Amino acid sequence: VLHDCVKARREVELHWRASYCKHIVQVKDVYENTYSGNKCLLVVME
């Protein structure tokens, strides 16, 4: 779970792009959610 901010979104985007390489853990999906009143990103990985 990452706090939703520009830096976190960029990190997720870069990992998503790189995850098609066989040497990098694959990102399966990304969800937006609210946790304790804070916007968060939930990254589902292989």
Secondary structure by P-SEA (a helix, b strand, c coil): cccccaaaaaaaaaaaaacccccbbbbcbbbbbbcccbbbbbbbcc
